[in-house]
Amino acid sequence: MLEMFGHELKAPYVKTIKGIKNLKELRIRLGNNICRLFFFYFKKKTYIIASGYIKKERKLKQNEIEKAISIMNNFLEEHNEEN
């Protein structure tokens, strides 16, 4: 769906992470499991998946968000992009 709809894909599939510029959450249900993938757009045409996990609790795990932010920032620094 992300490939088909791109940046126009909205909830319940994609949510913006509050307070984090450019980082999005892709929500995927696989049977009884809910997978969360953190991603961002690169040069408005490429999606970079920074990290993900299988969600077992109602709240997002802060350490997973921090991990995704770190990966995103490192990637953008290496590619001379601002986040």
N, C-alpha and C positions, 0 to 999 in steps of 0.2 A: 504494500500500500504506500509505503514511503517513496518507492521508486515511481509509482503511478501518479501520486498527488503532490509529491515534493513538499515544499515549504507551506503549501496550502492544507496539508493534513493536520487536523485539529483533534481535540478531545473527542472521544476517550482514548484515542491512539497516541497522541502526542500532547505533552504538557510542558510549559516553560517552567524552569526551576526558578522560583521567586528569589530575587536578589542576585542572581547570577546571570550576567550578560552573555547571551549567545548559547548557553547550555540548555539542552532540551532533554526530555525523558520520553523514550519510546516504550509503550506498554504493550506487551504481548502475552496472551493467555495460551498456555499449552496444557490442555487437560485441566488438572487441578492446580497447576503451577502458574504463577504470574512472574514473568520475566521483565525486568526493568533494564533498559539500555540507555546510557547517557551518550548523547551525540551533539555535534555542532556542525554548522555549514562551513565549508572552506571554499573561498572564491565563488560563492553563490551557486555552485554546481556540484560539489562533492560533499557527501556526508561522511563525517569521521566519527566512528563509534569509539568513544574513549574508554568506557568500561561498562560492566553490567553485572547483575546478580539476580538470583531467584528470590523474590520477595515472599517472606513468610509472616510478616507483621504488617499492621496497617500503616505505620509511619515509614517514610523513607529513611534509610540508614545514613546518618550524617557523614560517617567515615567513607561511605561509597561515593557520596557527592563530592567530598573533599578530594578523593582519589581521582575522580573524573575531571575536576577543576585543574588539578595538578597536571594531568596528562594533556588536557586541552591547552593550558598555558605553555607547557614545554613544546608541544607541537607547533603552536603559533609563533613562539620565539624562534624556533629553528627555521621556520618558513617566513620570517620577517613580516608577520601579520599582527595587527592589533586585535585584542579581544574585547 
